[in-house]
């Protein structure tokens, strides 16, 4: 089990919006082990959940939810929030990254989520350095 990174997580809420319930619960479990306050959100209530969570947090969503929410033509869906967004995609192409950036996404990670790639993306989105004392028991 990983030690909780209290300095990073004590004021950070992670909102998870993914189309697969089992994946959402798995991500919630993993991130709670890291010490985060994690909330799984339905995509229809996501924007209000982001507004209610305050500035200390991060949104993790998959491409299916992102594609249903984002209007790629003119709207920067997530840019109006001081809430970084981490997008999980199957294939991280230049087009996907450009579309994500246009919508206000902070980080794009490719699945499968090997090692600590998601946690590293969350850290980068929150602009928090890796804790060198964190290790596995």
RAQUIDA-V885858 format. One record per pair of residues at least 6 apart in sequence whose ideal C-beta (glycine too) atoms are under 7 Angstrom apart, sorted by the first residue. I is the first residue (numbers start at 0). J is the second residue. Records with the same first field share a line. If there is no record, write none. Layout:
I->J + J
//
This chain:
0->32 + 136
1->32 + 33 + 133 + 135
2->133 + 134
3->33 + 34
4->33 + 34 + 130 + 133
5->34
6->130
7->122 + 127 + 130
8->33 + 34 + 35
10->55
11->35 + 55 + 56 + 57 + 125
12->36 + 38 + 52 + 55 + 56
13->30 + 35 + 37 + 56 + 57 + 59 + 121
14->38 + 40 + 45 + 48 + 49 + 52 + 56 + 58
15->23 + 26 + 27 + 37 + 39 + 40 + 59
16->40 + 42 + 45 + 58 + 60 + 64
17->23 + 60 + 61 + 64
18->61 + 63 + 64
23->39
26->59
27->37 + 39
30->37
31->37
33->118
38->48
40->48
42->64 + 67 + 68
49->58 + 80 + 82
52->82
54->81 + 82
56->82
57->82 + 83 + 85 + 121 + 124 + 125
58->82 + 84 + 85
59->85 + 87
60->84 + 86
61->87
62->86 + 87 + 88 + 89
65->86
68->76
69->76 + 102
70->76
71->98 + 101
75->101 + 102 + 103
76->102 + 103
77->84 + 102 + 103 + 104
78->103
83->105 + 124 + 125
84->103 + 104 + 105
85->105 + 106 + 108 + 120 + 121 + 124
86->99 + 104 + 107
87->108 + 110
88->95 + 107 + 109 + 110
89->110
90->109
91->107 + 109
95->107
96->107
99->107
105->124
106->120 + 123 + 124
108->116 + 117 + 120
122->129
//
